[in-house]
Amino acid sequence: MVYLLSSTVAYSYSLTKVEIATVVKSNDRVKTKNVLTNEGRPGWFIELSRRAALECNMELRFQFVPWVRGLLLLEQGKIDATFNSNHMEIREKYGVYPRIDGILDEKRASIKYGYYAYTLRNSDDKKLVERADLTNRNVVVERAASIIPELKKRGAKIQENVNYLSMLKMVAYHRADVAVGIDKSFDSLLDNTPALAAIIMKVKTPVQLKVGYVMFSKKFYATHQEQVECFWDRSAENRKTDWFRKLYLSYQ
């Protein structure tokens, strides 16, 4: 399939296919259902990524799987890329991030985000509510999330789950004191689930701020280095254009 974006975009019919994965989402960045059916508006990040890929003679094919499975598929070479991956040393064994002179290039990151704590609105745990203190708290977090080492340092009692909605329900049903995850994902869920939003709140102090990247597999990068670098470059450059500003505003 070839996505014709405008007459100014150069493309080839012999596009390199790229299998790229992330978790199920439904927000202004990624609307999973629309991506899979290729109908309607799939989210501004999807449109941005497709445009950058096409400009680099690539075609993105999206998969939506639990995060830990996406990382495993990348490690096994069964997919070519994942988003949005925070940098971790263990992921360097099988993944490649954009760098300049060996230093991570945040200008070509796909997202800057925060891990936040979510707890009951009527919580009387002032240390948690006011400072995001997680010591000895029962914390549920996404399986294989990059925040887990930080939670361990803070003395949290960790449970892992593959689903953000299930994590919020665990807090609502008193099976966990707090859920910790990416605020953009949790906020979107709460916006669309009024019953949960009525009893769960976001702690104002972030647990940790992070940077996410479109991470390619070492296997794919080794054979398509020029195209991968092009994709990272064009994604960053297109964000500065009037086209992207209009696209972004159209989703707000």
C-alpha positions as CSV (number, residue, x, y, z in Angstrom):
1,M,0.0,0.0,0.0
2,V,1.3,3.5,-0.9
3,Y,0.1,6.6,1.0
4,L,0.0,9.6,-1.3
5,L,0.4,12.6,1.0
6,S,1.0,15.4,-1.4
7,S,2.5,16.1,-4.8
8,T,5.7,17.4,-3.2
9,V,6.5,14.1,-1.5
10,A,8.8,11.9,-3.5
11,Y,8.1,8.2,-3.3
12,S,8.9,4.9,-4.9
13,Y,6.6,1.9,-5.5
14,S,9.4,-0.4,-4.2
15,L,8.9,0.6,-0.5
16,T,10.7,-1.1,2.3
17,K,8.1,-2.6,4.6
18,V,8.6,-1.8,8.3
19,E,6.7,-3.8,11.0
20,I,6.3,-1.4,13.9
21,A,4.6,-2.1,17.2
22,T,3.3,-0.4,20.3
23,V,0.5,-1.0,22.8
24,V,-3.2,-0.4,22.2
25,K,-4.1,3.3,22.4
26,S,-7.0,5.7,21.8
27,N,-5.9,9.3,22.0
28,D,-5.0,12.2,19.7
29,R,-1.6,10.7,19.0
30,V,-2.7,7.1,18.1
31,K,-6.1,5.7,17.5
32,T,-5.5,2.0,17.3
33,K,-8.8,1.1,15.6
34,N,-8.4,3.7,12.9
35,V,-4.8,2.6,12.2
36,L,-5.8,-1.0,11.8
37,T,-8.7,-0.3,9.4
38,N,-6.9,2.6,7.7
39,E,-10.1,4.6,7.9
40,G,-10.8,8.0,9.3
41,R,-8.2,9.8,11.4
42,P,-5.5,7.5,12.9
43,G,-3.9,10.1,15.2
44,W,-1.3,12.8,14.5
45,F,1.7,10.7,15.5
46,I,0.6,8.0,13.0
47,E,0.2,10.5,10.2
48,L,3.5,12.1,11.0
49,S,5.3,8.7,11.1
50,R,3.7,7.6,7.8
51,R,4.7,10.8,6.1
52,A,8.3,10.5,7.3
53,A,8.4,6.8,6.3
54,L,7.1,7.5,2.8
55,E,9.7,10.3,2.4
56,C,12.4,7.7,3.1
57,N,10.9,5.0,0.8
58,M,9.4,3.0,3.6
59,E,5.9,1.8,4.5
60,L,4.9,1.3,8.1
61,R,2.8,-1.7,9.1
62,F,1.4,-1.3,12.6
63,Q,0.9,-4.0,15.3
64,F,-0.6,-3.4,18.7
65,V,0.5,-5.8,21.4
66,P,1.3,-5.7,25.1
67,W,4.6,-3.8,25.6
68,V,6.6,-6.7,26.9
69,R,5.6,-8.8,23.9
70,G,6.6,-5.9,21.5
71,L,10.0,-5.8,23.0
72,L,10.4,-9.6,22.8
73,L,9.3,-9.5,19.1
74,L,11.9,-6.9,18.4
75,E,14.6,-8.9,20.2
76,Q,13.6,-11.9,18.2
77,G,13.8,-10.0,14.9
78,K,10.1,-10.6,14.2
79,I,9.3,-6.9,14.0
80,D,11.5,-4.0,12.9
81,A,10.7,-1.2,15.4
82,T,8.7,-0.2,18.5
83,F,7.5,3.2,19.9
84,N,7.8,4.9,22.2
85,S,10.8,3.3,23.9
86,N,12.7,5.0,26.7
87,H,16.4,4.3,26.6
88,M,17.6,1.4,28.7
89,E,20.9,-0.4,28.6
90,I,19.3,-3.8,28.4
91,R,17.4,-2.6,25.2
92,E,20.7,-1.7,23.6
93,K,21.4,-5.4,23.2
94,Y,18.8,-5.6,20.4
95,G,17.6,-2.1,19.7
96,V,19.0,1.1,18.1
97,Y,18.2,4.7,19.1
98,P,19.0,8.0,17.3
99,R,22.4,9.3,18.3
100,I,24.9,12.0,17.4
101,D,28.5,11.3,18.1
102,G,27.4,8.4,20.3
103,I,25.1,10.6,22.4
104,L,21.3,10.1,22.4
105,D,19.7,12.7,20.2
106,E,16.7,14.0,22.1
107,K,15.9,16.3,19.1
108,R,14.9,13.2,17.2
109,A,12.8,11.7,20.1
110,S,9.3,10.7,19.4
111,I,7.9,11.9,22.7
112,K,8.7,13.5,26.1
113,Y,6.5,12.1,28.8
114,G,6.1,11.6,32.5
115,Y,5.5,8.6,34.7
116,Y,2.9,9.7,37.3
117,A,1.2,8.1,40.2
118,Y,-2.6,7.7,40.3
119,T,-4.5,7.0,43.5
120,L,-7.9,7.3,45.1
121,R,-9.3,10.9,45.4
122,N,-10.2,10.3,49.0
123,S,-6.8,8.9,49.9
124,D,-5.5,10.1,53.3
125,D,-1.9,9.2,52.4
126,K,-0.5,12.7,52.4
127,K,3.1,11.6,51.5
128,L,1.8,9.8,48.4
129,V,-0.6,12.6,47.4
130,E,1.7,15.5,48.0
131,R,5.1,14.1,47.1
132,A,4.5,10.8,45.2
133,D,6.2,8.9,48.0
134,L,6.0,5.2,47.1
135,T,8.0,3.7,50.0
136,N,6.2,0.5,51.1
137,R,3.2,1.3,48.9
138,N,1.6,-1.4,46.8
139,V,2.3,-0.2,43.3
140,V,0.9,-1.6,40.0
141,V,2.9,-0.8,36.9
142,E,3.0,-2.0,33.3
143,R,5.0,-5.2,32.8
144,A,8.6,-4.5,31.6
145,A,8.1,-0.7,31.9
146,S,11.4,1.3,32.1
147,I,10.2,2.9,35.3
148,I,10.5,-0.3,37.3
149,P,14.1,0.1,38.4
150,E,13.2,3.5,39.8
151,L,10.2,2.1,41.7
152,K,12.4,-0.5,43.3
153,K,14.9,2.2,44.4
154,R,12.0,4.0,46.0
155,G,11.0,1.0,48.0
156,A,7.7,0.3,46.3
157,K,6.0,-3.1,46.5
158,I,5.6,-3.9,42.8
159,Q,2.9,-5.7,40.9
160,E,3.0,-5.9,37.1
161,N,0.1,-5.8,34.7
162,V,-0.2,-5.6,30.9
163,N,-3.2,-3.4,30.7
164,Y,-3.6,0.3,31.8
165,L,-7.3,0.1,32.4
166,S,-6.9,-3.0,34.6
167,M,-4.2,-1.1,36.6
168,L,-6.7,1.7,37.4
169,K,-9.3,-0.8,38.3
170,M,-6.9,-2.4,40.8
171,V,-6.6,1.0,42.5
172,A,-10.4,1.5,42.5
173,Y,-11.0,-1.9,44.0
174,H,-8.3,-1.5,46.7
175,R,-6.0,-4.2,45.2
176,A,-3.2,-1.6,44.9
177,D,-2.5,1.7,46.6
178,V,-1.3,3.4,43.4
179,A,-0.9,2.8,39.7
180,V,2.2,4.3,38.1
181,G,2.3,4.8,34.4
182,I,2.6,7.2,31.5
183,D,0.3,10.1,32.1
184,K,-0.8,10.6,28.5
185,S,-2.2,7.1,28.5
186,F,-3.8,7.2,32.0
187,D,-5.3,10.7,31.4
188,S,-6.9,9.6,28.1
189,L,-8.4,6.6,29.9
190,L,-9.8,8.7,32.7
191,D,-11.2,11.2,30.2
192,N,-13.1,8.3,28.5
193,T,-14.1,6.5,31.8
194,P,-16.0,9.0,34.0
195,A,-16.8,6.4,36.7
196,L,-13.1,5.9,37.3
197,A,-12.3,9.6,37.0
198,A,-14.7,10.3,39.8
199,I,-12.7,8.2,42.2
200,I,-9.1,8.3,40.9
201,M,-6.8,11.3,40.7
202,K,-3.4,12.0,39.3
203,V,-0.7,12.9,41.8
204,K,0.8,16.3,40.8
205,T,4.5,15.5,41.4
206,P,5.9,13.3,38.6
207,V,7.6,10.0,39.6
208,Q,10.0,10.5,36.7
209,L,10.2,12.4,33.4
210,K,11.4,10.5,30.4
211,V,12.1,10.6,26.7
212,G,10.8,8.0,24.2
213,Y,12.1,7.1,20.8
214,V,11.1,5.0,17.8
215,M,13.6,2.2,18.4
216,F,14.6,0.0,15.5
217,S,16.0,-3.5,15.8
218,K,19.7,-3.9,15.3
219,K,19.0,-6.4,12.6
220,F,16.9,-4.0,10.6
221,Y,19.2,-1.1,11.2
222,A,22.2,-3.1,9.9
223,T,20.6,-3.5,6.5
224,H,18.6,-0.2,6.3
225,Q,20.8,2.3,8.2
226,E,20.3,5.1,5.7
227,Q,16.5,4.8,5.7
228,V,16.3,4.6,9.5
229,E,18.4,7.7,9.9
230,C,16.3,9.4,7.3
231,F,13.1,8.4,9.2
232,W,14.4,9.9,12.4
233,D,15.5,13.0,10.6
234,R,12.3,13.6,8.6
235,S,10.1,12.9,11.7
236,A,11.9,15.7,13.6
237,E,12.0,18.1,10.6
238,N,8.4,17.6,9.8
239,R,7.4,18.6,13.3
240,K,8.7,22.1,12.6
241,T,6.5,22.6,9.5
242,D,3.2,24.4,9.0
243,W,1.8,21.1,7.8
244,F,2.4,19.5,11.2
245,R,1.1,22.5,13.1
246,K,-2.1,22.4,11.2
247,L,-2.3,18.6,11.6
248,Y,-1.7,18.7,15.4
249,L,-4.3,21.5,15.9
250,S,-6.9,19.5,13.9
251,Y,-6.7,16.8,16.6
252,Q,-7.2,19.1,19.5
